[in-house]
Amino acid sequence: MKTKKNISLIGMPAVGKSTVGNLLARETGFKFLDSDDLIQSKEQKTLAGIILQKGLSRFLQIEEKHIVGIDCTNNVIATGGSVVYSKKAMEYLGRISTIIYLSIDLKTLLTRLSDIRSRGVAIGPGRSIEDLYKERTPLYDTYCDIKINCASIEPDKVVEKIVKSIF
């Protein structure tokens, strides 16, 4: 597969999108863009602060606005895990990038992900990580160009798999 102008990484929180993204950017000579950092910079608030002050629904609208406003080439884009709730954002990412789904199993996710509130995970009241996993997994599968199971491999090996898949 020939890569598009950018590479976007999607997946649940704590799968390693930022870690893999930084390594992949170095390996490919691309720049690195973390959409969570972009949102926090533009909104002058943490993700958790935005969700707390404006609510989950408004946060998702803000996330979509900033994703579809990304205008770059030769970037590795690490997205927030909730980006898959926006068809508009995912279709946009699909036009400007090759979308890589970094997949892990639920057991590994529960081990890696502890404090979801302070992390700014987009989760509604009374919802569990299990609920998010069941809801988001089919969406990630729908939108990705390439799926890489990264539960039991080191980030540098994930990068190798990505490079082999798209270059």
C-alpha positions as CSV (number, residue, x, y, z in Angstrom):
1,M,0.0,0.0,0.0
2,K,1.3,3.5,-0.9
3,T,0.8,6.0,2.0
4,K,-1.2,9.1,1.5
5,K,0.1,12.5,2.6
6,N,0.0,11.6,6.3
7,I,-0.4,8.7,8.6
8,S,-3.1,8.8,11.3
9,L,-3.1,6.5,14.3
10,I,-6.4,5.6,15.9
11,G,-7.3,3.3,18.9
12,M,-8.4,3.2,22.5
13,P,-6.7,5.4,25.1
14,A,-3.4,4.0,26.4
15,V,-2.7,1.9,23.3
16,G,0.5,3.9,22.6
17,K,-0.6,6.2,19.8
18,S,1.6,9.1,20.9
19,T,4.6,6.8,21.7
20,V,4.3,4.9,18.4
21,G,3.6,8.2,16.6
22,N,6.8,9.9,17.8
23,L,8.9,6.8,16.9
24,L,7.2,6.5,13.5
25,A,7.7,10.1,12.7
26,R,11.4,9.8,13.4
27,E,11.6,6.6,11.3
28,T,9.9,8.1,8.3
29,G,11.2,11.7,8.5
30,F,7.6,12.9,9.0
31,K,6.6,15.5,11.6
32,F,4.5,14.4,14.6
33,L,1.1,15.9,15.5
34,D,-0.8,14.9,18.6
35,S,-4.4,16.0,18.1
36,D,-5.0,16.0,21.9
37,D,-2.2,18.5,22.3
38,L,-3.5,20.5,19.4
39,I,-7.0,20.7,21.0
40,Q,-5.6,21.6,24.4
41,S,-3.4,24.3,22.9
42,K,-6.2,25.8,20.8
43,E,-8.7,25.7,23.7
44,Q,-6.3,26.7,26.4
45,K,-7.7,23.9,28.6
46,T,-6.9,20.3,29.3
47,L,-9.1,17.6,27.7
48,A,-10.4,16.8,31.2
49,G,-11.1,20.5,31.8
50,I,-13.0,20.8,28.5
51,I,-15.1,17.7,29.2
52,L,-15.8,18.9,32.8
53,Q,-16.7,22.5,31.8
54,K,-18.5,22.0,28.5
55,G,-19.7,18.4,28.7
56,L,-19.0,15.4,26.6
57,S,-21.1,16.3,23.6
58,R,-19.6,19.7,23.2
59,F,-16.1,18.2,23.6
60,L,-16.8,15.8,20.7
61,Q,-17.8,18.8,18.6
62,I,-14.7,20.7,19.5
63,E,-12.6,17.6,18.7
64,E,-14.2,17.3,15.3
65,K,-13.7,21.0,14.5
66,H,-10.0,20.7,15.2
67,I,-9.5,17.4,13.4
68,V,-11.1,18.7,10.2
69,G,-9.0,21.8,10.5
70,I,-5.7,19.9,10.3
71,D,-3.9,21.0,7.1
72,C,-0.6,19.3,6.8
73,T,1.5,16.9,4.8
74,N,4.1,14.4,5.9
75,N,2.8,14.1,9.4
76,V,2.1,11.3,11.8
77,I,-1.1,12.3,13.5
78,A,-1.9,10.6,16.8
79,T,-5.7,11.1,17.4
80,G,-7.7,11.0,20.5
81,G,-9.5,7.7,21.0
82,S,-12.9,9.4,20.7
83,V,-12.3,10.7,17.2
84,V,-14.2,7.7,15.8
85,Y,-17.5,9.1,17.0
86,S,-17.3,11.7,14.3
87,K,-18.0,10.4,10.8
88,K,-17.0,13.8,9.4
89,A,-13.6,13.7,11.2
90,M,-12.9,10.1,10.2
91,E,-13.8,10.7,6.5
92,Y,-11.5,13.7,6.6
93,L,-8.6,11.7,8.1
94,G,-9.3,9.1,5.4
95,R,-8.8,11.6,2.7
96,I,-5.6,13.1,4.1
97,S,-3.9,10.1,5.6
98,T,-3.5,6.3,5.8
99,I,-5.4,5.3,8.9
100,I,-3.7,2.8,11.2
101,Y,-5.7,1.2,14.0
102,L,-3.5,0.2,16.9
103,S,-5.5,-2.6,18.5
104,I,-5.2,-4.2,21.9
105,D,-7.4,-6.6,23.7
106,L,-9.7,-5.6,26.6
107,K,-7.6,-7.3,29.3
108,T,-4.5,-5.4,28.2
109,L,-6.4,-2.1,28.0
110,L,-7.7,-2.5,31.6
111,T,-4.1,-3.1,32.8
112,R,-2.8,0.0,31.0
113,L,-5.6,2.5,31.6
114,S,-6.1,3.6,35.2
115,D,-7.4,7.1,35.8
116,I,-9.7,7.8,32.9
117,R,-11.1,11.1,34.3
118,S,-7.7,12.9,34.7
119,R,-6.6,11.6,31.3
120,G,-9.6,13.3,29.6
121,V,-11.1,10.1,28.2
122,A,-14.4,10.9,26.5
123,I,-16.7,8.7,28.5
124,G,-20.2,9.4,29.7
125,P,-21.4,9.1,33.3
126,G,-21.9,5.6,34.4
127,R,-20.0,4.1,31.5
128,S,-17.1,1.7,31.9
129,I,-14.0,1.1,29.9
130,E,-15.6,-2.2,28.8
131,D,-18.5,-0.3,27.5
132,L,-16.2,2.1,25.5
133,Y,-14.2,-0.9,24.2
134,K,-17.3,-2.6,22.9
135,E,-18.7,0.6,21.4
136,R,-15.5,1.9,19.8
137,T,-13.8,-1.3,18.5
138,P,-16.3,-1.8,15.5
139,L,-15.8,1.9,14.6
140,Y,-12.0,1.6,14.6
141,D,-12.4,-1.5,12.4
142,T,-14.7,0.4,10.0
143,Y,-12.4,3.4,9.5
144,C,-8.9,1.9,9.4
145,D,-6.9,1.1,6.4
146,I,-4.5,-1.1,8.4
147,K,-5.0,-2.8,11.8
148,I,-2.1,-3.7,13.9
149,N,-2.4,-5.7,17.1
150,C,0.0,-4.1,19.5
151,A,-0.9,-5.7,22.8
152,S,2.2,-7.8,23.3
153,I,4.8,-6.1,21.1
154,E,7.1,-3.2,21.9
155,P,6.5,0.2,20.2
156,D,9.5,-0.1,17.9
157,K,8.2,-3.4,16.6
158,V,4.8,-1.7,16.0
159,V,6.6,0.9,14.0
160,E,8.4,-1.8,11.9
161,K,5.0,-3.4,11.1
162,I,3.6,0.0,10.0
163,V,6.5,0.8,7.8
164,K,6.4,-2.6,6.2
165,S,2.6,-2.2,5.6
166,I,2.7,1.2,3.9
167,F,6.1,1.8,2.3
